[in-house]
Amino acid sequence: MENDKRPISILLLVMPLLIAAPDLFAWGGVTHRYIARKVCERFECQCPKEVELGSTAPDREFKDTVNHHCYDMEWPCDEDASTYSCPVKQGCPALKKSGEWLDKARSQTGCERWRSIAIASHYYSDGEVIWHKVQKETGECHSDFESAVDNKVKGKQKDWSVTVCGETVTKTDIDRIIDGFCALVSSGAPPPAAGKVRVESFVREWWGPGAAAAGVLVVLLLGLRLAFSKKRRRR
Ligand SMILES: [Zn+2]
């Protein structure tokens, strides 16, 4: 009987490791709020509070860090970088999520609509930051980068540039992100095509039903074993 249980025990042991995702954000709260506020200003939206709260909701409320990444193996990645590895998988859940929220916004009105747009801006901008395009990045680089950019955004300088762990971001880069997102909002385009589902999100969605199915299988195996041993004893 011990042998029947082993694969399931291994699966149960490995599962938490697959589900665990690093709690890193890439753009800090200040930067996310700034981007969403600029989008709101450009469309003359009248919902600053909803926009501010929506812009950080994915990090604060949803905490679905697994959906904040954007891996593109065609992206010109620095293979020699010491602070991260180039992506070895394809899939951009960040852009997919952004598209989903923009799609949702299209059926909404008023400030509810602007909250959804702000949420979409979060995923969109996360998909545009180096630390969400690479894998196995150094946690320190990631968080130092966040606070350095946040400080620059807070500083309200006309032009700025900041370099952390060899990665440079300028005010122009942030403006480009805002422009790109605003174009998406006004185009009314359908959400971008879905990238491949990452293994973690697959496990997150299916581990419940999977565990239930495994449970049923164990009961079945136990039942069969019992039935056969009874038969043998009767002989
Ligand atoms: Zn995020």
Boltz pocket constraint, residues with backbone or C-beta under 6 A from the ligand:
constraints:
  - pocket:
      binder: B
      contacts: [[A, 24], [A, 25], [A, 26], [A, 27], [A, 58], [A, 59], [A, 68], [A, 122], [A, 126]]
      max_distance: 6.0
